[in-house]
């Protein structure tokens, strides 16, 4: 029980000594692991390293200059700044030299140095920015003729006021500027521009495929070059709550040995780390440790300020500072007492929810995954494989069905969220589902802001006299066509920024079991929300419904209210008059899209500099006010790199740019500015501002690129829709005409016979009426470029559907289908993982050898420092391979510095000269699945697991009395 502290004279309580319950419970959690003799030595060595580091830090703190006078304070500030600089070299990206010294990376440092300093996923993110910038520049290059003709013909379509006012002036470079020219030169230009867009779509689709394959191949090579504990481990679920680590070890070794025909020694389990119901303890420990540390920091500040006041008579400012510190201590005392009381002597922390099991051999681990599939196959699991506990409460005649999954890396696990997994289908899983539902609802709640803004702009455009009846016509036009779209685009960008902040804030609220899972959800959520908010809200609101569809229920939508029905001029969506992408569509919708992209490009060029300036200003202005070494180190450590937010925003921007760039070619230029600026600013911030990013899983990139091929399809579809409005050369005889020559919904409903039913070139008798009723689709195919774009659209759609089918059902697909990932029922322990996990996968040595260190002969380091692999010796340098290097996409990737050397052959002489790669697993956080070694909990464990650290050693009442 905690001691009862006496009341102070001013009536406030002193921060009491902490309860020992948290220390006892953390030690119980730490014992939930199987400790082989070798693992015990490893853990003791890790503990010794932690103890040595703690002793070094304590010695440094003991050597810390005493501060009782202002002259001593100056010496201490000098000492603290030097220590903070040393600490900054350990938390910021640095290049390590051979002599052990560190140095700052140059801005244009080689790719390998950046990869070693910041990790795989941030490097891939920078590559993604380069990829987007490169293809935006390629699109802009192919659109140069379009820019020239559009600028020359814009005065034929748009008024002089629109062309002289921002943002409508940007429409000079849209294809709508050529929608009224009928001469042969303009028709030829429109035809060429449409065919160039088709060519760009093909190149972009091939580039997207190459980039996605490159992400996978880089990860394969990264896994071949390195060794990870997760390659020897499985995540096991389904055992009873009272199962022990010894029983799990015994069961797995017996079952795997029987299934593979090997001995028990060959199927050895190296380590078992139980997943227990310890969420409340870990969460409280992580919350309590910063409070304890902050209490000590403020206590030291108050002690120094009292000493300085004794040296010299107190001034008003110093009295105010001391008063504020006393107030902070009282507030911290109250918060500490609440946090400490949250820990109870609950026994549920030993209830088993699962286990991380590390095997000695990789083939044995693969066999265990096949024996206990994680899908629905566990229902028909043979009784001989089921788990049976030896304790009376765990007895079960049929046994417990186990399920095994490929585990994340040890650093990737969020242990306090593991008991809340959705797959458990219990009350805790239901609360997790409710939390994620609430987070989604909060995100969706902000989207009506954009709807309201666009509805307001649309209402002003439809009836400007009702709002500005006293203004002259020219001013009205400027307000409606220029000022309102500019304000709307700024609000759209503000809503996008709010979406990123909300999703980042709610990341912990969703209780994701891994960091990668949480970040992957953030990336996809930000991408979808921002893409929908920017690219589709305006489109849905300003489009008109199909005339034949709207005519059936038009009388029900006629009312004086703002919203009367679901679809139509008085509906929730499709309130506009635009049936096609006419020049009026560009004036209403295209202006908003282009303006929003311009504002986002400006934001990308300026926003990253704000934290950099603030960081340096704080160091210069706040350093002399620090009184504790931890405060000084925190001041010299930059903010964390919020990769999920950056990545989701980049995805959304590229999606919108590519989707609409065919009809708004200026988006190629804004996209190039955005991505080039983002690459420059964020590379600079990553190297010189942010702390070293955590080791993200490559799935954060690989699993979130699914949308890229569909963006190309959307690009072709919108380009086809827009070019149907441009006068171009036809294939068959007859004059060219638009699919809806009557531009508005009302005119199409009043005179349906005027629809150009014979304008197109497609003959689809069976579908003609249905497609015409939808949006007059057959008559959009009215020229040579629209034929090319329409056929390309159908081909891409077919290819994407086949890709989805193959990725789901076929193991032959390079990404690996679902049956391939679930593995075959027959156990083949010596089979390599090449079939499903990459073409160049490597079976690593036994786990015990990796802990000691081993040279791997199938991966070597060449004389120039590059990694080479044994499979490269079998590659033949043929004329065909050399020719493939000069294809357009190959040239693009070479120009962007993203060409891989994996397809280059290695001669036998080069292979013999190269040195075998030495591999060794180091660091308890990368070896053990125990939470005590995880960076998120290590500080709390080190500080709170020792009960002697939980007591205050200084007299708080005496300090206040002074």
N, C-alpha and C positions, 0 to 999 in steps of 0.2 A: 504494500500500500504506500501511496505517496505521503510524504510528511506534510503536516498542516503548518503553513507558514503564518507567522503573526502579522497582524495589521500594522502598517506604518502609520506615522502620525498624520499624514495627509489623507488616510483612509483607503489608499490603494494597496493592492497585494503585490508582494514580490514574486517574481517568476519562480515557481516551486521546483525542487528537484524532480526529474522525470521519473515515471514509473519504469520499473525494470521489465515490464511485460513485453515491450517492443523488442528489447534485447533478447529475451528468451525465445520469442516467437521467430525472430530472424534466425537465430541459431538452429531452431527446429527445422525451418525451411532449408537451411544450408545442409542439413543432414540427409535430405531426401535424394541422395545420389549414391550409386554403387561405387565403392572406392577400391579398385584393384591396387595392388602394391605400386605398380608403375604410375597409375593415375594419382595415387596418394602423394608420390614423390613430386609429380608435376604440380599438383595443387599446392603442396607445401612450398615448392619453388615459387609458384605464382604468389602465394601468400608472403613468402620471404621478399619477393620483389616489391610487393605493395608495402610491406613493413619497412624495407630499406628506403623506398621513396618517401614514406611518411617520416622516417627518421631523418632523412636528408632535409626535408621541409622543416621539421621541428628544429634541426640544427641551424638552418638558415634563419628561422624565426628567433632562435635564441641569440644569434649573432646580430639580430636587428638592432640598430642604434636606439638607445633609450631617448625618449622625448619628454623632457620636463621644462625645457626653455625654448625660446624661439630660435636660437642658434642651433640647438640640437634638432629642431624641426627641419631646418634647412638641410642638415646632413642626412636626416632620414628621407626627405623628399628625393634627394639625389640618389640615395641607395635604392629606394622603392622604384624609381623610374628605371634604373638599370635592371632590377629584377623583373619588372614588367616587360621590358624589351626582350629579355631572355625567354620569358614565358610566351610572348607573342610569337617568337620563332618556332615554338612547338605547336601552336594552335592554328597558325596561318600556313597557307601553302608555301613550302620552301623546297629548294633543291639541295639535296644532301651530297656533299662532295666525298671523295674517297677517303679523305683524312678525317671525316666525321663532322666537319664544319658545315654550316648551313648558309645559304645565300638566297636573296630574293630572286624570283624568276623574272626574266626579261619578258616584256610584253609579247614579243614574237618568238618566244622560246619554242624549241622543237616539240612536236606532238608527244613524243615519248616522255619528255620531262613534265609536260602538263598532265599527262595520264598518270604518272607516278605520284604527282603532287595532289591532284584533286580527285582522282578515281575515274572509273570507267563511265558511269552514267553522266556526270557533268561534261565529260569530254564528248560523249555522244550528243548531248544537248547542243554544244557549240557546233558540232558537225551538222546537226539538223538546221541550225540557223544559216550555216553556209550553203547547205543544199537548197533551202528556200530562197535565199538571196540569189543564188546562181540561176535557178529556173525562172525567177521573176525577171532577172536581167535578160535571159534568153527570150522570154515572152515579149519584153519591151523591144528587143532588137528586131523580132519578127513583126512587130507592130509599127515600126518606123514609117512605112508607107501609109498605113492607116492614120497615124498622127498627122502627117502632112496633108492628106486629102481632107480629113475632118476639119482641121483648122482653116483650110481654104474655103470650105463650103458651109461653115457653121452659121454664117449670116443669113443663109437661105432658110434656116429653120428657126433659130432663136432670135429674139429681139436684141437690139443694141444694149438695152438696160440689163438684160440677163447676161450678156457676154462681158459686160464691164463690171459686174458685181460678183463678189465671192459669196457662196461657193458655186453658183450657177455658171461662173466663168470656166470651171473645170470641164463643163460639158462640151467645150470646143474639141476635146480629144475623144469623145465618145462616138460610137458608130451612128448614133441618132443624128449627128451633124450631117450625115450623108443620106438621110432618109427621103429627101425631096428632090434629089438630083436624078435626072433621067437620061443624061447624055451617055454616049458609049464609053467615054473615059471613066466616068463614075461607076458604070456597071462593071467595067473590067476591074476597077479597083476593089469593088465590093466582092467580086468573085475571087480575086487573088487573096484578099484578106480572109475570106471564109476558108479557103483551102489552107492558108498558112495556120489558121487556128486549129484545123484538123490535124495538120502535121505537128503542131506544138502539143496537142493532146496526146498523140501517140508517143512522142518523145518523153513527155511528162509521166505517162503511165509506165513506160519502161524504166525511167529514172526512179519512180517510186518503188517498183519491184526491186531494183538494184540496191536502193538504200535500205529497204527492209531486210534483204538478204545480207547486206553488209553488217547490219546490227547483229544478226544472228551469228554470222561468221566471226565477228570480232569477239563475241562472247564465247564461242567455241574455242577460239585461240586463247582467250584469257583463261578459260578453265583448263586448257591443255598446258599452258605455261605455269599455272599455279595449282596448288592443292588446297582444298577446302574441307573442313570437317563435315559439312553437310553431304559430301559425296560418300561418306562412310555411314551415314546416320539415317534413321527413319523416325517419323513422328507417329506414335502408336496410340490408338484410342479404343475404348470398349471394355477395358478391364473393370473389376469391381472397385469400390472406393477404398477398400482395405487391402488392396494388393500391395505386395512389397517388391522392392527392386530385385531382391534375390529370386523371387518367384518368376518375375518377368524374364530375368536372365536365364534361368533354368528352362523355362518353357520354350523360348526362342531357340536356344542352342539345340534342344532336343528335336523340335519340329523341323528346323532347317536341315539338321544333319540327317534326319530320316528321309526327307524329301530329296536331298541331293546325293545321298549315298556317301557322304564324307564323315569323318570323325568329329567328335565334339570339339576337339582342340582346333580343328580347321575351321569350325563355325563359331569361333569364340566371340562373345559379346564383350566389348571393351569397357563400356560405361553405360549406366542407366541413370538418367536424371528425371525424377518424377515430376509431373505437372500436377500441382496440388491447388486446392481452393484457397489460395493465399492472396487474393486480389486486394482485400481491405488492408492487410498488413503492408504489402508493398506500396500501395497507393499512399497510405498514411506516412510511411517512412520517407517517400520521395517528397511529400509535402512538408514534413517536419524538419528535414535536414536544412533547407535554406533558411527557415525561421531561426533555427539554432545558430546557424552561421551568422545571420544578420544581427541577432542579439549580441553575439560576441563582438561584431564590428562596431556597432553603435556604443557598446559598453566601452570599447577602447577609445572611440572618439570623445566620449564624455569625460573619460579620465584625462585625456590629453588637454582638452579645453579647460578643465578645472586646474590642471597644472600650469597652463599658460596664464590663467587668471591670477594665480598666486604670485607669478613672477612679476606681473605688471597690473596695476589697478584696472579693474574691469571696465570696459567701455560698453556703450549701449548695444552695439552690434554683437559683441561676444555674449552678453547676457541673453540676447534673443536666441543665439545659436544654442546655448546650453538649455534654454527653456524648450526649444524644439526637440532636442535630443531626449530630454526627459519625457516629453510627450510621446515620442516614438517608442521609448522603452516601455512605457505603460501600455501602449497599444500592442506591442509585440508580446508583452507578458500575457495579456488577455488572449491573444491568438494562440500562443503556445499552450496555455492551459486547455483551451478547447481541443487543440490538435492532440495533445497527450491523452486526454480523456477518451478520445475516439478509439484508442487501442484497448481491447478487452482480452480476457484470457480465453478466447474462443478456441475450441478444439477442432474446428472444421478446417484449419489450415493443413491438416494432414490427410484430408480426404483426397483420394487420387482421382484426377480427371483424365490423365493420359501420361505419356512418358516419351522422352527422347532417348533413343537407343543408338549407341555408336558401336559398329562392328569393327573387327580387325581387318577384314578383307572386303573390298568393294563387290566382288561377285556374290558373296554371301548376303550382303545388304540388298543387292538387286533381287536375289532369290526371295528374301523376306518380303519385298514389295510385291512380288508376284503371288506369293502365298496368301497375302492378306490385302486384296485389292480394296481401294477406298471407295469404289462405286457401290451399286446395289448388289454386287456379287457376294457381299458378306452375308446376305440373307440365307443363301444356300451353302454356307461354309460347312465343310465336313466336320463331324463331331471330333474327329481325331486332332484337328488343328485348333480347336477352341481352347480357350484359357480356363484352367481350373485352379482355384485358390485352395490352399491347404488349411486356411483358417475356417472355423465353423461358420462364421457369418457370411463367408464367401462361397459356400458350397452350392453347387448347381449341377443337377444331373446332366443337363445338356451342354453345360459349359458356356463361357462368355465369348461372343463373336468379336474378334478383333479387326480393326481396320488400320492399315498403314498408309501413310502419305509421304511424299517427298518433302523433307523438312526445309525450312528457310535457313539461312546462315545464323549462327548464334547471336550475332549483333542485331539481327533483323527482328528478333522476337520481342514482343511486348508482353511480358509474363503476367502483368496484372489483368490483362484482357483475355487470357487463355481460358479461364473458367466460363466466360460469357460467349463461347463460340455458338454460332447459329445452328451448327450441325448437331448440337446436343439435344435440341428440341425439348427444353425444359423451361422453367420460369425465368431463369437468368438469360437464356437465349431469347425468350420473348421480350424481356426488357431491352435487350440489345436491338431487336427489331423495332421496337417502339422508339428508341433513341434515334435510329437512322431515319425512321419515318418522320419524326419531328424535325430533324435537320433538313430533310428534303422539303418539308412543308414551309420552313422558314425561308429556304432559298426560292421556292416558287412564289412566295408571297411578295418578293421584291420585283418580279417580272411585270405585274400590272402597272408599275410606274412607267415603264416604256410604252405599254399599250396606251395608257392615258395621254402620254406626250404625243404619240403619233396620231391618236384620234383628235387631239386638239389641233395639230397641224393640218390634218385632213379637213376638219370642220372649217378652219380659216380659209383653206384653199377653195372649198366648195361654195362658201358664201362670205367673201371678204367684205361686202357692203354692210353686213350686219355688225361687224366689229369695227370697221374703219370708215363709217359713212361720211365723216367730215373731212377725210383726207383726199388729196388729189389722186388720180388714177396711177401716176408714176410711183408715188410713195407707197400706195397700196401694193403694187406689184413687187417693189423691193422688199416690203415687209413680208409678204406671203411667200415669195419665191426664194428669198435670200436669207433674211434675218431669222425667220422661223425655222427653216431647215438647219441653219448653223446652230441655233440654240438647242434644237432637238438632237443633233449629233453630239453636242457637248454633254447633254444629259445621258445619252446612250453610253458614252464612254465612262461617265461617272457611275452609272449603274453597273457597268462591267467591272469597274474597280471595286465597287461594293460587293459584288458577287465573289471576287477573289478573296476579299477580307473575311466575308462570312464563312466561306468554305474552309479557309485556313483556321479560323477560330473554332469551328465545329469539328475539326479533325479528331481531337481526342474524345469528343463526345460520342462518336460512333463506335467506340470500343473495338477497333480492329486488332486482330491478334498479332499482326506484324507491322513494322514500319512501312514496308513496301506496299502492303495492302492498303494502309491508310493513305499513303501518298498517291498510289494508283487511283484510288477513288477520288482524291482531290483533283488530280489532273483531268480525269474524264468528266467530272462534274463541272469544273470550271470551263473546260472546252465546250461541252454541250450547252451550258447555260449562256456563255458569252456568244457562241456562234448563233444560237437561236435568237438571242436578244438583238444582236446587230444585223444579222442577215435575213431573218425570216419574219420578225415582227412587222417590220415595214412592208415587206412583200405581201404578207397575209392580209394586212389591213387595207392596203391601197389597191389590191387587185379586185376585179369585178367577178361575180359568180357567172357560170355559164348561162347564157340567155334562156335556153330551153329549160334548164333546171330551175332557174329563178322565177320564170313565168308562172309555174304551177302554184306557188304560194305567195306571190307578190302582194295580193290584197291583205294578207295577214300581217305584213311588215310595214303598212302605211299607218303611222301614228305620229303624234307631235312629240313623242319622247325621243331621247337621244339613241336608245337601244330598244328595239321592239322584238327582234328575232335573232336567230343564230347566224345566218348568212345573208348578206345583202347590204344595201346602203344604210339600213337602220339596224344592222346586225352586229354581232361581236367581232366577226372577221369578214374579209372581203367587202369592205365598205366603199371601195373606190370605184372609179369608172373605167379602169384600164383592162381591156380584154387581151391586149398584146403589148409587147415592148415597143410601143410607139415613142415618138419624141416627147409626147406628154408624160409617158411613163418615166422616161429619163429625167424629166424636169421635176417630177414629184418624188420618185423612189430613188433613182440613180443619184440625185444630188445628196440625199441623206446618206446613202452608202459611201459615196466618195468622201464626203465631208467627215464622216465618222472615222474612216481609215486615215485621213490626213491628221486628224486630232490624235489618233492613237500613235501614228508615226512620230509626231512631235513629242508626245509623252514618252515614247521609248527612247528618244534622244536626250531628254532632259531629266526624267524621273530618277535614273540610277545615280545621278550626280548629287542629289539631295542628301542621301545618307552618307556619301563620301565626304561632302563638305561638313556635315554635322559631326561626323566621326573625328575629323581633324580639328575642328573648332573645339570640341569637347576636350580633346587631349591637350590643346594649348591653353584653354581657359579654365579647365576644372582640375588639372593635375595638382596644383598647389593647395587645393582645398581638401585633398584626400588625407586620411589619417590612419588608414589600414592598408596592408599590403594587398589583401584580396580586392579591395576597392580599386587600387591602382592597376592591378592585373586585369580586372574587368574593363576598366577604362581603355586599356591598350588592346583589348580584344574586340575585333569588329563584330558586326551582326552576323547572324547565320544566313546562309545562302538558301533562300526559299525556292528551291528548284521546282516543286509541284506547281506553284503559282506561275512562275515564269514559263514553264513548259505548257501548261494549259492555255495561257494567253497566246503563246506563239502558235499553238495548234489552231486556236479559233481564228487568229488573224490570217494564217495561210489558207484556212478553209474558205473564208469569205473572199479573200483576194482571188483565189483560183476559181471559185464558183462563178463570180461575176466579171472576171477580167475579160472574157470574150466579148461582152457587150459594153464594158467600161474599161477599155485598155489602159486608161490612166492608172488603174489599180496595180498594174505591173510596176509602175514607177514608184507609187507609194509603198508597195510591198517590198521592193528592193531597198528603199530608204529605211523602212522599219527593220528589216532583218540585218542589213549591214550595220545600222546604228545599234541594234540590240547586240550583235556579235562584238562590236568594238567596246561598247559600254560594259556589257556583262562579263566579257573576258577580263577587262581592266579591273572591274569590281571583284571578280572571283580571285584574281591574283594579288590585289593590293588592298582590298577592303574586308571581304568576308573571311570568316574562319573556315578551316578546311571542312568541306562537306562530309557528312557521314557516308559510310559505304553503302550506297543504294544498291538494290538488286537491279540487274539489267532489265528485268521484267517491267520496271517503271517506264522504259522506253519501248521495248519490244511488244508488250501487251497493249500499248495504247496507240499503236500506229495503224490499227485496223481501218480507220476512216479514210486513209489517204487514197486508195484506189477509187473509193466511192466519190471522193471530191472530184477526181478527173471525170467520172461519169456525169456528175452534176455540171461541171464546166462545159462538157459537150452539149448537154441538154439545154442549158440556158443560152449557149451560143447559137444553137439551132433555132431556138425560139426568137432570139433577137434578130438574126440574119434573115428571117422570113419577112421582116419589115423593110429590108433594103432592096432597092431596084438592082437586080443582077440578071445575068444571062440565063435564059431558060434552056431546057434540053429539047422539048418539043415545040412545035409551032404555036404561035399565039402571043398576045401581049402579056407582059408581066403585070400582076396585080396582087395586092395584099390579101391575106386570108380573111381579115375583118376590115374591109375598106371603110366601114363606118366605125369610128374609133371608140365610141362610148357604149355602155350597156344599154342606155335608154334607146338609142337609135337602133341597135341590133334587135331590141324587143319590138319596137314600133314597126320596123320594116324588115322582117326576117328573110324576105325573098332577095334582099340585096346582098346576102352573104355569098361570097365567091365560091360557089360549090364546084366550079370547074377550073379554079385557079391552080390547083395542085397538079402533080404529075403521077401521084400514086393512084392505082386503080384497086380499091378495096371494097367491092360491092357488099360483102357480108358485114363489114365493120364500118362502112362509110357513115351510116346514120348515127350509130352510137358514138363514134369518134368525133363527128361533127357536132353532136349535141354536147359533148364534153367541152372541147375548146377548139373545134374546127381543126383537129390534128392533121387530117389528110391534106388540107389546103395550105398548111405551113410548109409542106415539101413542094416549093414552088420555083426552085431554081437549082443550078448546078451545085453551089456550096451547101444549100440545105439538104440536097440528096446525100452529099458526102458526109455531112454531120449527122444526119438521121441514121444512115447505115452504120457509121462509126458508133453511134450511141447504142444501137441494137447489138453490135458485135461486142462492145465493152460490157454491156449488161449480161450477155451470154457468158463471157469469160469470167466475170465476177461471180455469177451464180455457180458455174462449174468449180471455181476456186473454193467457194464456200462448201460445196458438196464434197469435194476431194479432201479439204482440210478437216471435215467432220467425219467422213466415213472411210477414207483410204489412207493406208500407211505409206503408200507410194508417194504421197505429197511431201515435198521437202520439209514443210512445217511439222509434219507428223500428225496423223489423224487421231481421233479419240480412241479407237481400238488399239492403236499403236501405243498411245500413252498409258492405256490401262494395262498393257502388257498381255502376253499370251499366258494361257493356263499352265502350259508345260514349263517346268523349272529347268532353266539352262544357266547354271551359276557361272560358267566360264565364258558365256557370250558377252562380247563387248557391247557397249552402249551406243555404238555407231548407228544402229538401225533407227533409233528414235531420238537420240540426243546430239546429232551432228555428225558430219562426215569425217571429222578429224578428232573424235573423242579418244581419250587415252585412259587405260586402266592403270591407276596409280599403285605404288608399292603398299605394303601393309601399313596400318595406321601407326604401329609402334615405331617403325623405321622412320616415318615422316616426322614424328616428334623429335627423334634424335637428329635427323638430317640425312638425306640420301641424294646421290647423283642420279639423274634420270637420263638414260642414254637416248631415248627417243625424242627428247627436246634438248637442243644445244644452243650455245651462244656463239655467233660467228665473230670473226676478228673485228668487224666494224660495230659490234655491240648489238646486232639484231638477232632476234629469236628465229631459229629455223627448226623445221620439223622433219621427221624421217619420211613422211609421205611425199615431201617435195622432191625426194630423189627419184620418184617414179614418174614425175611430170615431164612430158616431152615438149620441147620447144619446136613447134611446127609452124608452117606458114599460116595456117588457119588461126592459131592462137595469136600470132603477131598481127594478123589482119583485124582480129576482134578488138585489139587495143586502139584502133583508129576509128571505131564507130562513134557516132555523136555523143552518146551517153558516156562512153569510156573516156572520151576527150574531156567532157564536162567534169567528171569525177577526178581526172588527173589535174585539171586546172584548179579545182577546189582543194587539192591536197588530200583527197580521200581515196586515192587508188591504193589497193592493197597489194602486198608482195606475196600473198599466199599462193597465187597461181604461177609463180615463177619457179623454174626448175633449179635444183641444187646439184652440183656435180659431186662425184665421190671425193674428189680432192678437197673441195670446200667442206664437205661433211667431216672428213677426217681431221681437218685443221681446227674445226670448231670444238669448243669445250662442253662437256655434258653439264646440264643445268643442275645446280645444287638447290634442293627444295627442303624447307623446314617450316613446320608450323610453330609459330611463336605467339605469345600473348594469350592469357587465359580467356579473354573475351572472345577470341577466335577459335578456341579449342573446346571449351566447356559450355553446355547448355544450362548450367546453373545460374540463377539470377544474380547471385552474389558477385559474379565476374562481369556482368553486363554493364556497359558504361552508364546506362540510365539509373541503375541501382547501386553501383559500386561505391559511390560516395556515401550514400545512406548506410550501406552495409558497414563500411569501414568506420563511420562515425557513430552509428547507433548500436551496432552489434556488441560493442564494448560498453558495458554499463557504467564504467567509470567516467566515460565522456559525457554522460547525461547529467552530471551535477555541475552546478555553477560553483566556480572556485573563487570568485570575487564577491565582495559584499556589495550588493546593489543598494541597500539602504544607506551604507556609509557613503557611497558615491553621491546619492541624492542629497544626503545631509550636507555634503561639502558645497 
